[in-house]
């Protein structure tokens, strides 16, 4: 039975807030809390829009989105209190099933940042998608579908699509404001979309593959070390991060790993990729090259993201061009990843 103000996620069964758009545990989109876009086709003129252009957006829709964005900012005004709350949660004693890895302070900070990102992205994406007109939403959705190519766009989760569309809508509408608005929300929504897709392929689906092929505790020795904690238990979703995914994808390696462990990590990755990610004709050598190279680009995106995100804590604002550059970089990394994978 969920607590007052909460309900159970229909996917994983964990508690989520009643008005939550995403489940913070399994990352599933809670569709009943997102404004559903009415069915219909996009006009020829809308489908031909290849780039972001705020001039195509109606003033009424723009004011609605900005009003909702301001509401989110007001709700998060007491940022220090929120960060303190998350820090206490991240600092709570571990149960033994989940323990910190090699860098506890780094892991703790990653958990804090990610928890705040989840909270903020959940509110912003939900509010923006609800406030946008059908026309505006479809125009931005079509732009992304054309840019990423239709076959790739349909490989994305619904929640990833919502995050990417919301990022574009927010960017376009902030451009219409006078003064110097903060575009950091655009960056946050974009990186959450990337995290969603990497998480699904290199955590949820990968672990499901391992549990089927190497079930039980006795077979955990065959699992890749980045998916295990210090006690050789499966890492929970709370320990997942994009930086951590670069280890799962064999771009980064732990200093405590032996050469044999690193070989096992790569062997499991290739085994999984051949079965679930790549077309049958893709050879092992290509897989060993593509996935770590992909992880390197994800690592670069994470480093770029941390810079504007960190200065934002000091009160500085992310500028329009910085957010646009970052948004395009995330979309490009996603497109390249989806180009390579069959699903």
C-alpha positions, 0 to 999 in steps of 0.5 A: 500500500503506497503512502499518502500522496504516492502511488505504485508504479505500474511497471516496477511497483515502487512508490512514485508521487501522484503527479509524477511523470517518470518513475525515478526507480525504473524510469518508466513514463507514467503516461496517465500524467502526461498530456496525451497528444491528440491523434492526427497527421502533421501537415506538409509544412510542419514536416518540412521544418528541419531546424529549431525556429522559435518563430513558428510558435504561437504566442499563447502557447509560448506564454503558457509554457513560460508560466509553467516553467516559472511555476517549476522555478518557484517550486524549486526556489529553496534549492539548498533545502532540496539538495540537503534533503537529497544529500541526507538520503544519499548519505543514509547507511547502506543495507549491505545489499548496496554499498558504495564502490571505489569512490564513495564521495564521487558516487554520493555526489553523482547520486545527489546530482542525479536525484535533483536532475530527476526531480527537476526534469520530471516537473519541467517535462511534464509541465512543458508537454502539458502546456504546449499546443498540439501544433507546437508539439507536433512541429518539434516532434517532426523536427526530431523525427526528420533529424534522427530519421524515422527508423531511429526515432521509433527506437526511442522510449516514449519518455525519451521522446517527451524529454527531447521534445520538451527540451526543444520547446523550452529552448524555443520559448526561452529565446523569446524572453527579454533579458538573459534567461537561464537555459540550464533546463534545456541541458538537463532535459537533453541529458536525461533523454540520453541517460534514459536510452543508455540505461535501458540498453546497458542496465535494464536489458543487459541485466535481464540478459545476464540473469537469463544466461548466468542465473543465481549467485554462483554465476555472478563470477561471470558477470561484468564487474561494473554491474556488481557492487562490492559484495558481488550483488547486482547494482540497483538503479540507485547506483546507475549513472551515465559515467558508470555506463562508460565502464559497462561499455568498456571505455573506462576500466577500474584500477582494481580490475585484473586483466582477466576481469577486463577480458570478462567484461568485454566478453559479456558485452560482446555476447550481449551486443551480438544477441540484442543490439547489433544485426547478425552480420556485425562482426566481433571486431566491429562491436569491440570498436563501436561500443567503447567509442560510443561510450567515449562520446557519452563521457564527453557529453557528461563532462560538458554537461557538468560544466554548465550544471556546476556553474549554475549552482553558483548562480550563473546562467547557461546561455542560449548558444551553450544550451543549443550546442549541448542539445545538438551534441546530445541529439547527435550522440543519440542518433549515432547510437540508434544508427548502430543498434537494431532496437 
